[in-house]
C-alpha cells in the first residue's frame, strides 16, 4: 500500500475569488462602520458559481462522446477473447495477442472478453489513435503482482459491462513493478482517458492500493460498480465525471477523488446522476479544484462516522483537526487526517440530489467557497456541517444538520433561500472562521469584511454556543429565522461585533441573558428584547400581540430561556403591544413557531409602546441598553449591565466588583488584554467568562 505524503496548505488570500469556471463579480465587501450600514456584499459575489444552475455549469465542463454511452456490440465488428484460467484464446484478428497469462491488445476496436484468468493480465497498448473498447461479458480476472487490467497506451479506453453479467477483477497486496514510479497502482489502471458504461456489474478489489484509476479523464455513464480498496476507490486525475450508475465503495483512503493540482481548470469532480454508497477512512469525495453535483443519491460515511458526542468550547472535547496553537505560518496537514464528506480545494457546488452524510470531519468543506442551490441534505458530523474558508452561499434545498460542532462556518455567509436546520454543540452559524485546522490563515478574526446576510429562506438554529455569530456584521432583509440559543451566560443567541441591521423578515432568538444582544439601534425594522427576572422553562409559550389583538408571534422555545429578541414587520413605531407567557396555542407549529392558530390562557407579562427601533424590556416595562462585554458591538446592541437585567452574568457581584468586571470585559473587547487574561481576572472576581470563540 502506498505511503501517503504530507502536503502543505496555505491560503494567502482569504477572500480569493477564483476564475476557474466563471469570472467573479466586481461587487466588493464594504461595511460603512461610521453609519453602521452594510453595503451590497454576499457570498454569491465571492463564488465562481453564484446562483447559476449546477447542471449548466457541468455541461460547460464535461462532454460525453457517442462511445461514452453504451451501444449493442453484437452489431459491431468484434474480436472475442475467451479466458481459460491460465491463458486465453483470441480470435484471429491481429489486434490482440495472448502469450501465456498475458493478453495484449495492440490496436483499437471492440474486444468481447469472457471467462476466468486465475493469475494474469490484460494490457492495452494500442499503437493507433482511436478508441479501444473492452466488453466484459462474464469475466473474472485476478493478478497476484500487477493490475489485472492495465491500459498502458490508448487514445481512449471504454469498459462496457454487458447486461445481466457479473464481472470481477482483483489484485494482490504487493506489485512487481519494473520502474520506480509506482505505476500501475490500481486493479483497473489507465494512463489515458477511461470510460465505464453498460448495465452489468463490476466488482473490484484493490488490495494493493487503489480500485479504479485514470491518469486523465475518468467517466462513468452506467453499470453497477462495487469497489473495495486499500487506499482510494475511484480516481480520475484531470476529471472524474459520473452521468449514471450504481456505485458502492469501501476505501481505506478516499472514496472518490480527482488529483490534478497543476492545472486550475482540471482536478474536477462532476456528478450528474447515479447512486453512491461510500464508506471511507478519509474523505468521501475529494476534488483538487471543483466538486460539482447536479443530481444523484448519496450515502457517505467517513472516518467511522460522527462521534456520539461532539465537543464544545466549554471543554467537552476537541473538534477534529483542532490545533492547540494557532499560527499564520504554513502547517503540514497529512491527508490521512481528513475525513470529510464532500471536499474541494476551490468550490463545492450542489444543485440537487439527496445526501445522507455521517462524517467525523466537516460534512461539506471547501478551501474557498460552497454554493448550494438545491437538493436534500441530512448531515451528522463531528465538526462543521458546512464550511467554506471564504464563502458559503445557500439559495435553495433542504438542509438538516442534526449534529455538528458548528453548523455553518465561513468568512462570508449568504442565505437567500431554502430550508435550513442546524443543531450545534458550539455556534450555529459562525461568520469569521474558527479553529478548523485545515487552513491556518482562516482562523477566527474580526473584520469589516465578515458578513452574514439573510435575504430569504427558513432557518432554524439550535446551538449550545452562540446562535448567529458574526465576527463582523449581520444583515437581514427577508426570510424567517428562529434561534434556540444557549442556556449558559457565556454565549448569546445573537452575537456580533459591528452591526445587526434588519430591514425585513422575522427573527426570533431565545436563550440566556448574560451576553444578550439586540439589533443595532439604527436597524430599519423595529424589534424588542425582553429579559425575564427568572429563567423560563423550555416549552413555555410566549405570545406577542398588538393593541387590536392581532398576533405578532407565538413561540415556544425548545430550551430554557431568559431573554427573547423579536424583530418583525408587524412591529410599528408608536404601536402598543402586550407580551404574554404560558397558555396554549393551536395551529401549525414548526420549530416552536405557531402559525394560523389561536392563543389563549396566558399571563400578561408587560405592555409597552414602541418608540425606538429597538425596545428593551423587563418585567417592569421599557428599560435602556448599555454597551459592554466582549462581542457586545458597542452600538446599542448589548444587554443592560444595570439592575434592568437581573439575569445578567454579574448579578452575584457587589457594586465595586461589578464595575471591575465591566472594565475587564471592555478591555478584552478593545484588545488591550487577551481573552485568557480576561478570563483569569474575571475568575478572581468569581465570574465564569465564556467570551467569544
Protein Blocks (a to p, Z undefined) as FASTA:
>chain_A
ZZddddddddfblkbccfklbccdfbdcdddfknopacdddfklmpcklmadfklmmmmm
pccdfklpccdfklpccdddddehjaccdddehlaccehjaccdfbgcddddedjdfbgc
dddddfbdcddddddehiadddfkbcfbacfbcfbdcddddehiacdddddfbdcdfbln
opafbfbdcfbdcddedjbdcddddfklmmbdcfbbcddfedjdddddfkbfbdcfkbcc
dfbdcdddddfbbfbdcfbfkbfkgoiacdfbdcdddddfbdfbdcfkbccdfbdcdddd
eehiaafbdcdfkopaccehiafbdcfbdcdddfklpccfbdcfkbccdfbdcdddddfb
dfbdcfkbccdfedjdddddfbdfbdcfkbccdeedjdddfbdfbfbdcfbdcdfbdjdd
dddfbdfbdghiaaehlammlcccddfkbccddfedjdddddfbdfbdcfbbdddfbdcd
dddddfbfkbcfbdcfkbccdfedjddddddfklgccddfklfbdcdddddfbdcdehia
cddddfkopafbdcddfbdcfbdcdddfklcghiacdddeehidedjdeehiaghiaceh
iacfbdcddfbfbdcddfkbccdddeedehklonopaccfbfklmkbmklmpcfklmmmm
mmmmmmmmnopacfklmmmmmmmnopacfbjZZ
